[in-house]
Amino acid sequence: MIGQLRSVVIDCPDPRALAGFYAELLGLPVIEDNSDGDDWVVLGGPPGHLPRLAFQRAPGLRAPAWPDPERPQQFHLDVTVDDIETAEKAALALGARRLPGEGEGFRVYADPAGHPFCLCWD
């Protein structure tokens, strides 16, 4: 092993707002907030708990347009849930929007900045 994954970093126009969305969606606390100066917010667990989920300001971000290959998703997060109907209502109330596409065991959404993510269940 060469190293250990420290953070997954998501570009967005408003790091504090998108971090707030994911903090509620995933139940992770904000552990670093430099969005006023460094344009950077980090979610995670206790010190040393890896990986972290970080958000950095990208003012000219061109959000993905799922499923348009001209503006690909680049990456997405899979979020495991116990009850898809309850989880979907909660995610939509936080500002997510449903996107086309689903399969046996997952549904596709966009976060408030347009990044795709999936709610998955067994």
ZICORWO-V125655 format. One record per run of one state. SS is the DSSP state (helix for helix, strand for strand, loop for the rest). FROM is the first residue (numbers start at 0). TO is the last residue. If there is no record, write none. Layout:
SS_FROM_TO, SS_FROM_TO
This chain:
loop_0_5, strand_6_11, loop_12_13, helix_14_25, loop_26_27, strand_28_32, loop_33_38, strand_39_43, loop_44_50, strand_51_56, loop_57_67, helix_68_70, loop_71_75, strand_76_79, loop_80_82, helix_83_93, loop_94_95, strand_96_102, loop_103_104, strand_105_109, loop_110_114, strand_115_119, loop_120_121
